[in-house]
């Protein structure tokens, strides 16, 4: 019953809620939040260190995010309850704060859509560009 209630509550929040900045602003990403995440892949030094053009998740549309300084970066809108990310990336995002950057090493899965680097270890640099929570207004 509790799980069913939580699912229904989340559906209502998404349908009628509003995205607001997380409170406190130093709180890191948790399931239930929505984040704009920019990322950049490169091969590990053992594999040549060159760039890799790959998606961090299955069927995630890219968005252009404009930073405060006016620069734009390609990013994804990430909701842990709706989007499946490459193994290791979702775990790395947990706890990250807005504007935090982190580099992790992941293995690009064999079944991923980048045949030339499938099964290769890669470094991915992630940055939380924006972190929001969905709340219902009273």
Buried (B, 14 or more C-beta within 10 A) or exposed (E): EEEEEEEEEBEEBBEEBEEEEBEEEEBBBEEBBBBBBBBBBBBBEEBEEEEBEBBBBEEBEEBEBEEEEEEEBEBBBBBBEEBEBBEBBBEBBEEBEBEBEEEBEBBBEEEBEBEEBBEBBBBBEBBBBBBBBBEEEE
